[in-house]
Amino acid sequence: MVAGDDADFAASGGIRVRQRPAIRPATEKIQVNAGATGGASKLVQRHAETGISNGDVQTDTASQAIANSERAKMPNTTINPVERISRRSLIKLVLLAGPVMCRPFSLLAEALPGSSAGRAPGADVLPQHPRLFYNAASLDRLRPMLAADAATHAVLKKHGDKLLAANFIPEGEAMRGVGQHASYGLPGKQMSEMGLTLGLLYHLTGDERYADKLRDALLYYAKYVRWAGQSFFHRSPPWHSELDTAEFGFGYATGYDALHGVLSDADRKTIADAMVRLAVLPILNDWVLPGVRIHSFDSMGHNWWGVCVAGAGLCALTLLGDDPRAQEWIDAMDAGFEQWFNYPGDVLQNRVATFERSGPSYESVAYNNYGVSEYLHYRLAWQNTYPGRKAAHLEPLDHIARYFLHTLYPTSKGFYAVNFNDSSLESDSTATVLLLIACGLGTPEAGRFLEVVHTHSQSALFSLLRQYPAPAPALDVPNSHVYPDMGWAMMRSSWKNDATLLAVKSGYTWNHAHADAGSFILFKGGAPLIIDSGTCSYNRPEYTTYYRQSRAHNVILFDGSGQPKDDILLGCKFPGHLHSLIDGLGLKYVYADATGPMARWFSRNYRHWLWSGEVILILDDVRAHTSGRMDWLLHYDGKCTTDSDGGVRLKNGSAEAVVKMLYPPTKLREDTGLADHDPDKSVPYLVFSPDAPAQSRQFITAICLNPDAVPKFEVLEQKDCLGVRMRTPDAVEEIYLDLRAVNSPGTINLRIGDWVTDAYLLHLKRAASGDRSVRRFFLGDGSYLRHKDRSLIESLSKLTACWSPGDSLEVFSDGASDTIQIGAERPPRSVKWNGRPATARFDRQTRLVSLHV
């Protein structure tokens, strides 16, 4: 199914990532009582005598009629709903309860289901309820913390009062609404918030109003026919669960856990039966259990399996000890989660791995945040339920905090996140990072993330969570990082607020991953400047007709067409890739092979980004199957003006840059797109088009990061190469593209004056005056460079490398060769290769320094 089958967007158009909005602190204080035991017997007695005390529990006539009608249509089979989870802020608060609940125990058993291997003696002696996210000891820790923090008291009381006053949502209303989920997300979210929030407040304060309201909610939503949009049941085969089922399940698991000791036997049975009937069995039968399941890991967007199963898992954990089947369910889900994290993809179905071994999933920052956090909710509850068991090692979790860090753009006023695919510039992964730490999976990158992220200050819960002991932050986080499997790279000028961040993408297309191989975005001066068009509500037709299509991204179109539209539904058979990331000596470089996704039109589709000083050069090398028009697209945020020399000046607040198409001569026109998360708003974007159709094209574009000091550019056009000379007050830089290597790969010789090389790209940097010797070399996909018959670099394998000669020799290269020879006049005093000291041998006869890994 396509992304429209995934989580609905919120009414504001934001992606449904199950993240509760920040709650503004109020001034009223909450009364924190010593405990919640005083009214327990009274609560049970009153409920046993009078039944449901809240009049809202009665279902309206219309919705009851609909429900009865739906029941009549149902075959004699178990209905399996899907659950969602949206209560991150409160879980952040609960994580602070202290070492009792947040100790770094591993969670998923290494043992086979039903075996005792990997279980410590007494490991399955169950803690008493509540146990999933807090317990008696952690509550004792929370009370003095709350008593000392008036703002947090106010936040909790305000949210609790809001939930106490909320009306329950009849199923008839949940069934009305656009999209496959209808409006089941509204009651699902309400139930998930009530389960954790009201349950916690009851145990903190002893106020029976919270328990009464939570009990009424649990009994009310137990009367629903299903916890899933009705459209899913009409599929072939029928689905009985979806993401909203998981949301309900979270609320029921946490609510049952909170009230377990004060519910009457009858109420406890009613609620437990509802959990099993409406969440556990529907999800397990759809997604997990052999003989009945209908889904595999990739039948939906890759986040679905983890989100849905985590919801059922929480229910099973809370029922452990009450339902004899619970342990068997948990074992099956634990085994499934290990497979989910290790799923390698499927060639025949055009599916890629769920997760890179280096951490993330291809889908987006928001969906990594969503899927991983939902699993971590289950994992944390597992940890607190089985404090003596060992966990299976899930390698991507070792590195996922690094991904959230590298896709973060810190500003003086807050932060942005790289928003490729279905995501948001405001996507906040703080809760997931904190959950990693709570589960004992914190890393130095997690500590650095919490150090540099600027979350919304009005959320007292965020401030409180920062007291939770985080790992010592990583101090040497590189400015650039590439994820080659999914085709993302981030390169930044520094980690300071409002620095410059260039993010590029050339990967997979399907579902949440847009048709944007070779696209890029740029943040500068604390704002997005060159942008991704973003996304919108999945129910809008523009989601598929515009936002996910190539023209909504910074790519090259052929005769107005981009990637095949079928890629969104069927998956891209030949994904794009990124290669040869270099970051050193003031130069950053990476290139994209976006040929596969555009293979319908192009036999070559390479894009190179070379960032030197205050200029980012983009070199495109494109060959089509036939002659046609090639349009170079640029989407921006803010204002755009045209300079007298043909440059385009972009300005968004304090962020500014000048974009100049240096080669070939092009005409500039403005086209109309749609605003991010706002398909009703039209926005302009730029199109650079050469004068005439062609089969083969090279484009050279300069993004000048300092608009007040734009370099002087000179195009260097020769028979066998195309280049640009760039002059600044400090340096003269030249870059050459070997046209012989383009037109006849395997070329072994290109002469540029006194230089001889077989490289695809050559870049030289000299001082602007005085000693004009080359200070820095860059070789792209070459095996040698010689000047007047003197070797400056030699490698039998073609490689990409940047180096600076001298007494202190520094070399940066990709992994194409483990042996390099660099020209030198004398033995260097020190040698560094890719930032690390290296052992080198100097040959006085050849005057070459040999480096070997």
C-alpha positions, 0 to 999 in steps of 0.5 A, spaced: 500 500 500 502 507 498 503 512 504 496 514 504 495 507 508 500 510 513 498 515 519 493 520 518 496 527 518 493 532 524 488 537 522 494 542 522 497 538 516 502 535 520 505 528 520 502 524 525 508 522 528 504 520 535 507 526 539 503 530 544 503 538 543 507 541 548 503 543 554 504 550 556 505 551 564 499 554 568 500 558 574 496 553 578 499 548 583 497 541 583 497 538 590 501 532 591 499 527 596 503 522 599 500 516 595 494 513 592 492 507 597 487 511 601 481 511 596 482 504 593 477 500 597 472 506 596 473 506 589 471 499 588 465 499 593 462 505 589 463 502 582 461 495 584 454 498 587 453 503 582 456 501 576 459 507 571 458 514 575 460 518 569 454 519 564 458 520 558 459 512 558 452 512 555 453 511 547 448 515 543 442 512 540 445 513 533 452 511 534 449 504 537 445 503 531 451 504 527 455 499 532 449 494 532 449 494 524 456 493 524 456 487 528 451 484 524 455 485 518 461 481 521 463 474 520 464 469 525 471 471 526 476 475 531 476 482 529 483 485 530 484 492 531 491 496 530 493 501 536 497 507 536 501 511 541 501 519 542 503 521 549 511 522 549 511 528 553 508 524 559 513 518 558 519 523 558 516 525 565 515 518 567 522 516 565 525 521 570 522 516 576 529 514 577 534 508 577 528 503 579 525 504 573 530 506 568 536 502 569 539 500 563 537 493 563 536 489 556 529 487 554 528 482 548 530 475 550 535 472 547 532 465 548 527 461 544 520 462 546 518 458 551 525 456 553 529 458 559 535 460 556 538 467 558 533 468 564 536 469 570 533 465 576 527 469 579 527 473 572 519 472 571 517 473 578 512 479 576 513 486 579 506 488 582 502 493 578 503 499 576 509 496 573 510 498 565 512 505 566 512 507 573 512 503 580 512 504 587 519 506 588 519 511 582 513 514 584 516 516 591 522 519 587 517 523 583 513 526 588 518 530 591 521 532 584 514 535 583 513 538 589 519 542 588 517 544 581 511 548 581 511 549 573 511 542 572 505 541 577 501 546 573 502 542 567 500 536 570 494 539 573 492 543 567 492 537 562 489 532 568 483 537 568 482 537 561 482 530 560 477 530 566 472 535 563 473 531 556 467 528 553 468 521 550 467 520 543 461 515 540 463 510 535 458 513 530 462 519 530 469 515 530 466 512 524 465 519 520 471 522 517 475 522 510 480 517 509 481 510 511 482 511 518 476 515 518 476 519 525 478 513 530 484 517 531 481 521 536 478 516 541 485 513 540 489 519 542 484 520 548 484 513 550 492 513 550 493 520 554 488 518 559 491 511 560 498 514 562 496 521 564 490 520 569 493 513 571 499 517 573 496 523 577 491 518 581 497 514 583 501 521 585 495 524 588 490 519 591 485 523 587 479 518 586 476 523 580 482 521 576 481 513 577 473 514 576 474 518 569 480 513 567 475 507 569 469 510 565 473 511 559 476 504 559 469 501 560 466 506 555 471 504 549 470 497 551 463 497 547 466 499 541 465 494 535 472 495 533 479 500 534 480 501 527 477 504 521 471 500 518 474 501 511 480 496 513 475 490 514 472 491 507 479 490 504 481 483 501 483 479 505 480 483 511 484 487 516 482 487 523 487 492 525 491 498 524 495 504 527 489 507 531 489 500 534 495 501 537 493 507 540 487 504 543 492 499 546 497 503 549 491 507 553 488 500 555 495 497 557 497 503 561 490 504 564 489 497 566 496 497 569 494 503 573 487 501 576 489 494 576 489 494 584 482 498 585 478 495 579 472 490 581 473 483 578 468 484 574 471 491 571 477 488 570 475 482 566 471 487 562 477 491 560 482 485 559 477 482 555 476 488 551 484 489 550 484 482 547 478 482 543 480 489 540 487 489 540 491 483 542 488 478 537 487 483 531 494 485 531 497 478 532 492 475 527 494 480 522 501 481 523 505 476 527 501 469 528 503 463 523 497 460 520 493 466 520 497 473 519 496 477 512 502 481 513 509 481 512 514 486 514 514 490 507 506 489 505 506 496 508 510 502 510 516 499 514 514 503 520 507 499 520 509 492 523 513 495 529 508 500 531 502 495 531 506 490 534 508 494 539 501 496 541 499 489 542 505 488 546 504 493 551 497 490 552 500 483 553 505 485 558 500 488 562 495 482 562 501 478 564 499 474 570 492 475 569 491 471 562 495 465 561 496 466 553 500 473 555 507 470 555 506 466 549 504 472 545 510 476 548 515 471 546 512 471 539 512 478 538 520 479 541 522 474 536 518 478 530 521 484 533 528 481 532 527 480 525 524 486 524 530 490 525 534 485 521 529 485 515 534 485 509 529 487 503 526 483 497 529 484 490 522 481 487 518 486 490 522 492 490 523 493 497 529 495 501 531 493 508 527 496 514 534 499 517 541 500 515 546 497 520 548 504 521 541 506 524 536 509 520 530 507 516 530 510 509 523 513 510 524 519 514 526 523 520 519 523 522 518 516 521 524 513 524 522 517 530 515 514 530 517 507 529 523 507 533 519 510 539 513 506 539 518 500 539 522 503 545 515 504 549 514 497 549 522 495 550 522 500 556 515 496 559 518 490 557 524 492 561 520 494 567 516 487 567 522 483 566 528 486 570 532 480 570 532 478 563 537 479 557 536 482 551 537 480 544 542 485 540 539 490 535 544 493 532 541 499 529 539 501 536 546 502 537 547 508 532 540 511 531 541 517 536 547 519 531 542 519 525 537 524 529 544 528 531 546 528 524 539 530 521 538 536 526 540 543 524 540 547 531 539 555 531 539 560 536 531 560 536 530 552 536 532 547 531 530 544 524 530 537 522 532 535 515 525 534 512 526 529 506 520 524 504 514 525 509 517 529 515 517 536 518 522 541 519 519 541 526 520 534 527 523 533 534 526 526 536 528 528 543 523 523 546 526 518 542 533 519 544 530 520 552 527 513 551 534 510 548 537 513 554 532 510 559 532 503 556 540 503 557 541 504 549 544 511 550 550 513 546 555 519 546 551 522 540 545 521 544 548 526 549 550 531 544 543 531 541 540 533 548 546 538 549 545 542 542 537 541 541 533 547 542 526 544 544 520 548 546 521 552 552 514 552 554 514 545 555 516 544 563 516 536 561 522 537 557 526 541 562 524 536 567 527 530 563 533 534 562 535 532 569 535 525 567 542 523 567 544 523 559 551 520 557 557 524 556 556 528 550 560 526 544 565 532 543 568 530 536 562 529 532 564 530 524 561 535 520 559 531 515 556 524 515 553 519 509 548 513 510 550 510 503 545 504 503 539 509 504 542 515 500 543 521 505 548 525 506 549 531 511 555 536 510 555 542 515 560 548 516 560 547 523 556 545 529 554 552 531 547 555 531 545 558 525 551 555 521 550 552 514 548 545 513 547 542 506 543 535 506 543 531 499 539 525 497 539 519 492 536 513 494 530 509 494 523 511 492 516 508 495 511 510 499 513 515 504 520 516 500 519 521 494 521 521 487 527 525 489 533 522 487 539 527 486 535 532 490 538 537 496 536 542 501 540 548 504 539 551 511 543 557 513 543 563 518 538 559 522 533 558 516 531 553 511 533 557 504 533 552 499 528 547 500 524 540 499 517 542 498 515 537 504 508 534 504 501 534 506 495 530 509 495 524 505 488 524 504 489 530 499 490 529 492 496 533 491 500 529 496 500 524 490 500 529 484 505 534 487 509 533 493 511 526 492 513 527 485 520 529 482 517 536 480 517 538 487 524 537 488 531 540 486 532 535 481 533 535 473 527 533 469 527 531 462 521 534 457 518 536 463 518 529 466 521 526 472 521 519 475 516 514 473 510 515 477 509 508 478 515 508 483 511 511 488 506 505 488 511 499 486 517 501 489 524 504 485 527 498 482 534 501 481 535 506 487 540 512 487 546 512 491 551 517 494 558 515 494 565 518 496 564 523 501 570 527 503 570 532 508 577 535 510 582 541 508 576 546 507 573 542 502 567 537 502 565 533 497 560 527 495 556 525 489 550 522 487 548 516 482 541 518 480 541 514 474 537 508 476 531 512 478 531 516 472 533 510 467 527 511 463 530 517 460 537 517 462 543 513 461 547 517 466 545 522 471 550 524 476 550 530 480 557 532 484 557 537 490 564 540 491 564 545 497 570 550 498 570 556 502 564 560 501 562 557 495 558 550 493 559 548 486 554 543 483 556 539 477 551 535 473 553 530 468 547 527 464 546 523 458 539 522 455 537 516 451 534 521 446 535 529 445 530 533 449 529 539 454 532 538 461 530 543 466 534 544 472 529 546 478 530 550 484 525 550 490 526 556 495 523 559 501 523 566 502 524 572 497 528 571 490 530 577 486 535 577 479 541 580 479 544 584 473 549 579 472 544 573 471 545 571 478 539 569 483 539 572 490 535 568 495 533 571 502 529 568 508 530 572 514 537 572 515 539 567 511 542 569 504 545 566 498 546 567 490 545 562 485 549 562 479 548 558 473 555 558 470 554 553 464 550 552 460 547 559 458 540 558 460 533 561 460 530 562 467 523 562 468 518 561 474 513 555 475 508 554 481 508 549 486 505 548 493 507 550 500 509 545 505 504 542 509 499 547 505 496 545 499 491 550 498 497 555 498 501 556 491 508 558 492 513 559 486 520 555 484 525 556 479 527 553 473 533 553 469 532 551 462 538 551 456 536 554 450 536 548 445 534 540 446 540 536 447 542 528 449 548 530 453 548 536 458 553 538 463 551 543 468 555 547 473 552 551 478 555 556 484 551 557 490 555 563 493 554 563 501 556 570 502 552 574 497 556 580 498 562 577 496 561 573 490 567 570 487 569 572 479 567 566 475 570 564 468 568 558 464 574 554 462 571 550 455 576 546 452 575 540 447 576 534 452 574 538 458 570 543 461 572 547 467 571 553 471 576 558 475 573 562 481 577 568 484 576 570 491 581 575 494 584 569 498 585 564 492 584 562 485 581 555 484 580 551 478 575 545 477 575 541 471 571 535 468 574 530 464 569 530 458 573 524 455 571 520 461 564 522 460 564 520 453 568 514 453 569 511 460 576 508 461 580 514 458 587 513 461 590 520 459 587 528 459 592 533 458 590 540 461 596 545 460 602 541 464 597 537 468 596 530 466 591 525 469 586 520 468 581 523 473 574 524 472 574 531 476 580 535 478 580 541 483 586 545 484 587 551 489 592 556 489 594 563 493 591 569 489 598 572 490 605 571 491 607 563 491 602 561 486 604 553 488 598 549 489 596 549 496 590 543 496 589 538 491 582 534 489 582 528 485 575 525 483 575 518 481 582 518 478 588 513 479 594 519 478 596 526 477 602 528 474 605 535 473 611 536 468 612 528 469 612 529 476 607 524 480 603 528 485 599 522 487 599 514 484 594 509 486 592 503 482 585 503 484 581 509 482 579 513 488 577 520 490 582 524 494 583 531 497 590 532 500 595 538 502 602 537 501 608 540 505 612 538 512 605 536 515 602 531 510 594 531 510 590 526 506 583 525 505 580 519 501 574 515 500 575 507 501 577 505 494 584 504 495 588 502 501 594 504 498 596 511 496 603 514 494 603 522 494 609 526 491 613 530 496 620 534 496 622 531 503 620 526 508 614 529 511 614 530 519 607 528 520 602 524 516 595 524 517 590 520 513 582 521 514 584 525 520 588 519 523 596 519 524 598 514 519 605 510 518 608 512 511 615 511 507 618 516 503 622 514 497 628 519 495 628 516 488 621 517 486 620 522 491 613 519 493 610 518 500 607 511 500 601 510 505 598 503 506 592 501 511 
